[in-house]
Amino acid sequence: MPSRKRKYLVQMPDTSQIEIEDRLIVGRETLQDHVENILNLKFVSREQLILSIEGSKLVAEESPNSKNGIWLIRGGQVKKLNTGEKLQVKNGDELSLSKYFSVLIKEN
């Protein structure tokens, strides 16, 4: 029996979900339809977070065009991603793009 391919989703601030098929860039343009107060988007880069599927893993990295940073929140611990660092993310991980916005990783 063939193994089922993992399906990764990103839960946006409004709780809607976007499937990551290969690669997803999250930034101001991606978030604008999923937030209540678009004025706070000024604290998010146009392209801030890159999520990509590498093999069977989901990897997060800060876009080279970002000036704001990415923070991984996992099990109560917070880790800032360093520029150029790729980090495997898992179901339930939260990625903060600013003090106003974060996205949640879901895996099916």
HUGIJO-V136911 format. One record per backbone hydrogen bond with DSSP energy under -1.0 kcal/mol. NH is the residue of the N-H (numbers start at 0). CO is the residue of the C=O. E is the energy in kcal/mol with one decimal. If there is no record, write none. Layout:
# HUGIJO-V136911
nh=NH co=CO e=E
nh=NH co=CO e=E
This chain:
# HUGIJO-V136911
nh=8 co=105 e=-2.9
nh=9 co=17 e=-2.6
nh=10 co=103 e=-3.4
nh=11 co=15 e=-3.1
nh=14 co=11 e=-2.3
nh=17 co=9 e=-2.2
nh=19 co=7 e=-2.7
nh=23 co=50 e=-2.8
nh=25 co=48 e=-3.2
nh=27 co=44 e=-1.8
nh=30 co=26 e=-2.5
nh=31 co=27 e=-1.9
nh=33 co=30 e=-3.0
nh=39 co=36 e=-1.4
nh=40 co=37 e=-1.5
nh=41 co=38 e=-1.3
nh=42 co=39 e=-1.7
nh=43 co=40 e=-2.2
nh=47 co=25 e=-1.9
nh=48 co=25 e=-2.6
nh=49 co=60 e=-3.0
nh=50 co=23 e=-2.9
nh=51 co=58 e=-2.5
nh=52 co=21 e=-2.5
nh=53 co=56 e=-2.8
nh=56 co=53 e=-1.9
nh=58 co=51 e=-3.0
nh=59 co=86 e=-2.9
nh=60 co=49 e=-1.8
nh=62 co=47 e=-2.5
nh=65 co=62 e=-1.9
nh=70 co=95 e=-1.9
nh=71 co=78 e=-3.4
nh=72 co=93 e=-3.1
nh=73 co=76 e=-2.4
nh=76 co=73 e=-2.1
nh=78 co=71 e=-2.5
nh=80 co=69 e=-2.5
nh=84 co=81 e=-2.4
nh=86 co=59 e=-2.5
nh=88 co=57 e=-2.7
nh=91 co=104 e=-3.1
nh=92 co=89 e=-2.4
nh=93 co=72 e=-2.3
nh=94 co=102 e=-2.9
nh=95 co=70 e=-3.0
nh=96 co=100 e=-2.5
nh=97 co=100 e=-1.5
nh=102 co=94 e=-2.5
nh=103 co=10 e=-1.9
nh=104 co=92 e=-2.9
nh=105 co=8 e=-2.8
nh=107 co=6 e=-3.0
